Amino acid sequence: MPRIDGLQATRRLRERGSPAHVVVLTQSDLAGDVLRAKRAGADGYVAKTRIVQGLRAAILEAAG
């Protein structure tokens, strides 16, 4: 993001009372990063590596 990062944006949404649900999509799956996102107000957290693994598993399953 060009001006602020995702956690800052999430904090601003929460401070302004936005009803938006926030799911963080990031490279990191470190516990500390997950905790920081939750503290900022994120509703969910997904590491990109998990998406790739899930997609791979789905393709392999579909290929039979």
Beta strands, then each sheet from edge to edge (+ up, - down):
strand 1: 23-26
strand 2: 44-47
sheet 1: 1+ 2+
end
